[in-house]
Amino acid sequence: MLICILSLISFLIATVFECWPVDFSWKGWDGEQHWGKCTNINVQGWTNAAANIAMDLVIIALPLPQLVNLHLPLRKKIFVCFMFSIGFL
């Protein structure tokens, strides 16, 4: 949970300060001459997407070791692990 929250906060900060000065984000599009520089929003979006996918896969895989240790027949263990692994799709 902490990693997800820290990721959210870091992406929020990166989005707010994507342009320097910050007001260049909305003033840079009005057609007038303004000084400023912005980061590549596409790279930021793809990086955030990759980080979220990685966190999702880790979160889905977290219960699998505990499921393997359940006192169930092998067939039921396989079905329970399969049921939890559906999230990978």
N, CA and C atoms as a LAMMPS dump frame, in Angstrom:
ITEM: TIMESTEP
0
ITEM: NUMBER OF ATOMS
267
ITEM: BOX BOUNDS ff ff ff
-5.0000000000000000e+02 5.0000000000000000e+02
-5.0000000000000000e+02 5.0000000000000000e+02
-5.0000000000000000e+02 5.0000000000000000e+02
ITEM: ATOMS id mol type element x y z
1 1 1 N 0.816 -1.185 0
2 1 2 C 0 0 0
3 1 3 C 0.865 1.255 0
4 2 1 N 1.925 1.217 0.79
5 2 2 C 2.803 2.381 0.879
6 2 3 C 3.436 2.702 -0.476
7 3 1 N 3.862 1.67 -1.186
8 3 2 C 4.462 1.897 -2.507
9 3 3 C 3.435 2.489 -3.465
10 4 1 N 2.2 2.022 -3.411
11 4 2 C 1.149 2.572 -4.278
12 4 3 C 0.875 4.035 -3.933
13 5 1 N 0.815 4.356 -2.649
14 5 2 C 0.556 5.736 -2.238
15 5 3 C 1.717 6.639 -2.625
16 6 1 N 2.949 6.174 -2.415
17 6 2 C 4.117 6.974 -2.8
18 6 3 C 4.175 7.178 -4.313
19 7 1 N 3.788 6.169 -5.063
20 7 2 C 3.74 6.3 -6.514
21 7 3 C 2.706 7.338 -6.927
22 8 1 N 1.549 7.303 -6.293
23 8 2 C 0.509 8.291 -6.576
24 8 3 C 1.005 9.701 -6.284
25 9 1 N 1.628 9.892 -5.131
26 9 2 C 2.112 11.218 -4.752
27 9 3 C 3.196 11.693 -5.717
28 10 1 N 4.116 10.803 -6.074
29 10 2 C 5.188 11.211 -6.989
30 10 3 C 4.645 11.55 -8.373
31 11 1 N 3.669 10.8 -8.87
32 11 2 C 3.077 11.118 -10.171
33 11 3 C 2.308 12.433 -10.11
34 12 1 N 1.627 12.675 -8.998
35 12 2 C 0.897 13.924 -8.835
36 12 3 C 1.851 15.118 -8.833
37 13 1 N 2.946 15 -8.107
38 13 2 C 3.933 16.077 -8.071
39 13 3 C 4.555 16.276 -9.448
40 14 1 N 4.872 15.183 -10.13
41 14 2 C 5.458 15.288 -11.469
42 14 3 C 4.483 15.94 -12.446
43 15 1 N 3.191 15.677 -12.279
44 15 2 C 2.2 16.27 -13.162
45 15 3 C 2.018 17.76 -12.884
46 16 1 N 1.987 18.115 -11.61
47 16 2 C 1.808 19.526 -11.257
48 16 3 C 2.994 20.355 -11.734
49 17 1 N 4.205 19.808 -11.579
50 17 2 C 5.4 20.554 -11.94
51 17 3 C 5.999 20.097 -13.268
52 18 1 N 5.144 19.67 -14.215
53 18 2 C 5.649 19.224 -15.508
54 18 3 C 6.206 20.372 -16.334
55 19 1 N 5.763 21.579 -16.061
56 19 2 C 6.285 22.765 -16.748
57 19 3 C 6.929 23.699 -15.734
58 20 1 N 7.972 24.381 -16.196
59 20 2 C 8.622 25.372 -15.34
60 20 3 C 8.731 26.678 -16.09
61 21 1 N 8.158 27.727 -15.654
62 21 2 C 7.34 27.897 -14.459
63 21 3 C 6.005 27.166 -14.607
64 22 1 N 5.383 26.895 -13.481
65 22 2 C 4.184 26.059 -13.465
66 22 3 C 3.07 26.654 -14.329
67 23 1 N 2.918 27.975 -14.331
68 23 2 C 1.836 28.574 -15.116
69 23 3 C 2.063 28.462 -16.624
70 24 1 N 3.238 28.018 -17.048
71 24 2 C 3.479 27.802 -18.478
72 24 3 C 2.599 26.677 -19.028
73 25 1 N 2.108 25.78 -18.148
74 25 2 C 1.23 24.7 -18.606
75 25 3 C -0.029 25.238 -19.251
76 26 1 N -0.573 26.312 -18.723
77 26 2 C -1.789 26.863 -19.323
78 26 3 C -1.532 28.132 -20.13
79 27 1 N -0.425 28.828 -19.877
80 27 2 C -0.135 30.021 -20.662
81 27 3 C 0.61 29.692 -21.955
82 28 1 N 1.256 28.54 -22.013
83 28 2 C 2.044 28.188 -23.185
84 28 3 C 1.22 27.896 -24.421
85 29 1 N -0.087 27.786 -24.281
86 29 2 C -0.951 27.414 -25.402
87 29 3 C -1.776 28.572 -25.94
88 30 1 N -1.616 29.78 -25.414
89 30 2 C -2.486 30.875 -25.823
90 30 3 C -1.991 31.624 -27.057
91 31 1 N -0.878 31.209 -27.621
92 31 2 C -0.388 31.819 -28.842
93 31 3 C 0.501 33.032 -28.623
94 32 1 N 0.616 33.495 -27.397
95 32 2 C 1.491 34.624 -27.105
96 32 3 C 2.883 34.108 -26.74
97 33 1 N 3.829 35.023 -26.674
98 33 2 C 5.201 34.646 -26.367
99 33 3 C 5.373 34.507 -24.852
100 34 1 N 5.697 33.302 -24.4
101 34 2 C 5.965 33.047 -22.982
102 34 3 C 7.249 32.249 -22.881
103 35 1 N 7.953 32.441 -21.776
104 35 2 C 9.164 31.671 -21.528
105 35 3 C 8.815 30.509 -20.624
106 36 1 N 9.289 29.336 -20.964
107 36 2 C 9.063 28.168 -20.119
108 36 3 C 9.512 26.899 -20.814
109 37 1 N 9.506 25.839 -20.056
110 37 2 C 9.912 24.532 -20.578
111 37 3 C 9.081 23.457 -19.904
112 38 1 N 8.626 22.474 -20.676
113 38 2 C 7.826 21.371 -20.139
114 38 3 C 8.528 20.043 -20.407
115 39 1 N 8.263 19.098 -19.544
116 39 2 C 8.779 17.749 -19.762
117 39 3 C 7.922 17.058 -20.813
118 40 1 N 8.377 15.915 -21.267
119 40 2 C 7.636 15.148 -22.261
120 40 3 C 6.496 14.409 -21.554
121 41 1 N 5.271 14.836 -21.795
122 41 2 C 4.105 14.254 -21.129
123 41 3 C 3.872 12.806 -21.551
124 42 1 N 4.282 12.449 -22.78
125 42 2 C 4.12 11.066 -23.238
126 42 3 C 5.02 10.122 -22.451
127 43 1 N 6.261 10.534 -22.223
128 43 2 C 7.168 9.694 -21.434
129 43 3 C 6.635 9.538 -20.022
130 44 1 N 6.117 10.618 -19.468
131 44 2 C 5.569 10.565 -18.118
132 44 3 C 4.373 9.603 -18.058
133 45 1 N 3.505 9.665 -19.034
134 45 2 C 2.345 8.774 -19.069
135 45 3 C 2.731 7.318 -19.224
136 46 1 N 3.667 7.037 -20.137
137 46 2 C 4.11 5.653 -20.333
138 46 3 C 4.836 5.111 -19.104
139 47 1 N 5.625 5.953 -18.461
140 47 2 C 6.326 5.531 -17.248
141 47 3 C 5.336 5.215 -16.138
142 48 1 N 4.34 6.062 -15.988
143 48 2 C 3.322 5.813 -14.974
144 48 3 C 2.549 4.53 -15.273
145 49 1 N 2.224 4.305 -16.541
146 49 2 C 1.506 3.087 -16.918
147 49 3 C 2.335 1.845 -16.622
148 50 1 N 3.624 1.888 -16.947
149 50 2 C 4.496 0.736 -16.688
150 50 3 C 4.623 0.476 -15.191
151 51 1 N 4.763 1.531 -14.404
152 51 2 C 4.861 1.363 -12.954
153 51 3 C 3.57 0.783 -12.381
154 52 1 N 2.425 1.245 -12.878
155 52 2 C 1.147 0.717 -12.397
156 52 3 C 0.948 -0.742 -12.785
157 53 1 N 1.352 -1.117 -13.984
158 53 2 C 1.245 -2.52 -14.4
159 53 3 C 2.13 -3.397 -13.527
160 54 1 N 3.346 -2.945 -13.26
161 54 2 C 4.258 -3.712 -12.408
162 54 3 C 3.685 -3.866 -10.997
163 55 1 N 3.138 -2.788 -10.45
164 55 2 C 2.539 -2.88 -9.108
165 55 3 C 1.323 -3.801 -9.111
166 56 1 N 0.517 -3.761 -10.157
167 56 2 C -0.641 -4.648 -10.253
168 56 3 C -0.213 -6.111 -10.274
169 57 1 N 0.822 -6.416 -11.036
170 57 2 C 1.295 -7.801 -11.101
171 57 3 C 1.833 -8.278 -9.752
172 58 1 N 2.528 -7.41 -9.054
173 58 2 C 3.041 -7.778 -7.723
174 58 3 C 1.882 -8.003 -6.76
175 59 1 N 0.881 -7.124 -6.804
176 59 2 C -0.26 -7.254 -5.901
177 59 3 C -1.037 -8.54 -6.191
178 60 1 N -1.169 -8.886 -7.462
179 60 2 C -1.868 -10.128 -7.818
180 60 3 C -1.072 -11.344 -7.35
181 61 1 N 0.25 -11.283 -7.435
182 61 2 C 1.09 -12.424 -7.069
183 61 3 C 1.289 -12.566 -5.56
184 62 1 N 0.978 -11.545 -4.775
185 62 2 C 1.22 -11.609 -3.33
186 62 3 C 0.562 -12.801 -2.628
187 63 1 N -0.702 -13.129 -2.879
188 63 2 C -1.305 -14.232 -2.121
189 63 3 C -0.912 -15.63 -2.601
190 64 1 N -0.271 -15.757 -3.753
191 64 2 C 0.004 -17.091 -4.298
192 64 3 C 0.876 -17.959 -3.397
193 65 1 N 1.951 -17.466 -2.767
194 65 2 C 2.719 -18.341 -1.872
195 65 3 C 1.91 -18.85 -0.675
196 66 1 N 1.003 -18.01 -0.158
197 66 2 C 0.165 -18.463 0.951
198 66 3 C -0.848 -19.505 0.482
199 67 1 N -1.311 -19.387 -0.744
200 67 2 C -2.274 -20.355 -1.267
201 67 3 C -1.632 -21.722 -1.462
202 68 1 N -0.359 -21.738 -1.815
203 68 2 C 0.345 -23.004 -2.012
204 68 3 C 0.467 -23.752 -0.69
205 69 1 N 0.56 -23.023 0.421
206 69 2 C 0.722 -23.656 1.733
207 69 3 C -0.587 -24.101 2.363
208 70 1 N -1.71 -23.924 1.698
209 70 2 C -2.988 -24.372 2.244
210 70 3 C -3.029 -25.894 2.323
211 71 1 N -3.741 -26.387 3.303
212 71 2 C -3.894 -27.843 3.461
213 71 3 C -5.1 -28.303 2.644
214 72 1 N -4.875 -28.386 1.348
215 72 2 C -5.906 -28.812 0.405
216 72 3 C -5.313 -29.854 -0.531
217 73 1 N -6.171 -30.659 -1.142
218 73 2 C -5.661 -31.563 -2.175
219 73 3 C -5.044 -30.76 -3.32
220 74 1 N -4.118 -31.382 -4.02
221 74 2 C -3.39 -30.706 -5.088
222 74 3 C -4.33 -30.103 -6.131
223 75 1 N -5.36 -30.833 -6.49
224 75 2 C -6.297 -30.346 -7.506
225 75 3 C -6.969 -29.052 -7.06
226 76 1 N -7.385 -28.993 -5.801
227 76 2 C -8.04 -27.789 -5.291
228 76 3 C -7.038 -26.63 -5.176
229 77 1 N -5.797 -26.925 -4.804
230 77 2 C -4.77 -25.878 -4.747
231 77 3 C -4.571 -25.252 -6.125
232 78 1 N -4.516 -26.096 -7.142
233 78 2 C -4.325 -25.599 -8.507
234 78 3 C -5.497 -24.717 -8.912
235 79 1 N -6.726 -25.148 -8.6
236 79 2 C -7.896 -24.355 -8.953
237 79 3 C -7.938 -23.029 -8.195
238 80 1 N -7.578 -23.043 -6.923
239 80 2 C -7.576 -21.803 -6.135
240 80 3 C -6.506 -20.856 -6.659
241 81 1 N -5.309 -21.36 -6.949
242 81 2 C -4.261 -20.514 -7.519
243 81 3 C -4.662 -19.965 -8.885
244 82 1 N -5.334 -20.798 -9.678
245 82 2 C -5.812 -20.347 -10.981
246 82 3 C -6.842 -19.238 -10.82
247 83 1 N -7.745 -19.399 -9.842
248 83 2 C -8.772 -18.397 -9.611
249 83 3 C -8.14 -17.048 -9.223
250 84 1 N -7.139 -17.066 -8.357
251 84 2 C -6.468 -15.83 -7.977
252 84 3 C -5.632 -15.266 -9.128
253 85 1 N -5.173 -16.12 -10.033
254 85 2 C -4.325 -15.672 -11.138
255 85 3 C -5.121 -15.125 -12.317
256 86 1 N -6.434 -15.206 -12.284
257 86 2 C -7.265 -14.672 -13.353
258 86 3 C -6.997 -13.173 -13.543
259 87 1 N -6.612 -12.485 -12.48
260 87 2 C -6.332 -11.055 -12.564
261 87 3 C -5.207 -10.717 -13.516
262 88 1 N -4.323 -11.679 -13.814
263 88 2 C -3.248 -11.421 -14.784
264 88 3 C -3.799 -11.127 -16.177
265 89 1 N -4.989 -11.643 -16.459
266 89 2 C -5.576 -11.399 -17.785
267 89 3 C -6.013 -9.971 -17.91
